[in-house]
């Protein structure tokens, strides 16, 4: 059983502990024997189940007040049990984050009841073939044409691409060069000119796709926020959900430690448990230390945002960088401690090894997080 004493930290309120208990009970029952087959179908089923159980209500907020600590608790818990379940929950929040924070009342009333109940699947379409971390370099265009915008261009590495019912998409409307010329839109896959051009396969199976838009007309009523506000909207959404990526990494790391403790206390070498070896004890100590340090950074960022901070760019970047990088190391140690079984396809630690790698890339790669942290640190020094 994973350590849950962190829930007694002053970052949390009683309602967070209730949520953690409810989700742990649900996940232990629903996900323990979840059979993975067709990834698209599995993801749809998980979204529906999470909606029926009521946990997707945290993924969107009609009043715009997303509870980041709850989001992090949910992602940490789900990731510890099943990586695809974490993915399914996370994309419901990321995909509609812009609607929660900046959408009109009509946009919120149309989409949030569907995504929060699990009746519609959402996606966040930001990355392009030549524009990943450099969002301001986006080249997809949205041309003003009377009562609509006409979209032309491509998006890639879009989570839930090909199965989503609603997409939040960012394109260049040209109000100004660079970051100030992007806008955000709500799209549905039935629009003429919207094409899923390629489904993408990764080492940890998730629904991913490239999208192509050819003279795709989007009603102006589907614009989120003001024209030219897309970069601000995207960064505000990532500012919240970047901390939850760190929480997912934390969940993966906790599972790796649990599996390792089980292994070293039951596996014998020369008539004694592996746990008796000082080198093994050193690995376990490093893993436990990294996990606690990551948890402190994750929930500091979440608590700071929930306490009213307008932005937590520095805190979220630190949490994501440290938690994902250290989770990679924790899981690598777990593989080593399992020996040959650690690389056997389908085992828990082998699955974790494949799951963790992408978290150090998406929503801002580790090197990008270092740049963000450095810039934030220089800025604070200059203002002091």
Beta strands, then each sheet from edge to edge (+ up, - down):
strand 1: 122-125
strand 2: 141-145
strand 3: 148-159
strand 4: 166-172
strand 5: 182-187
strand 6: 194-199
strand 7: 208-219
strand 8: 223-224
strand 9: 268-269
strand 10: 272-273
sheet 1: 1+ 4+ 5- 8+
sheet 2: 2+ 3- 7+ 6-
sheet 3: 9+ 10-
end
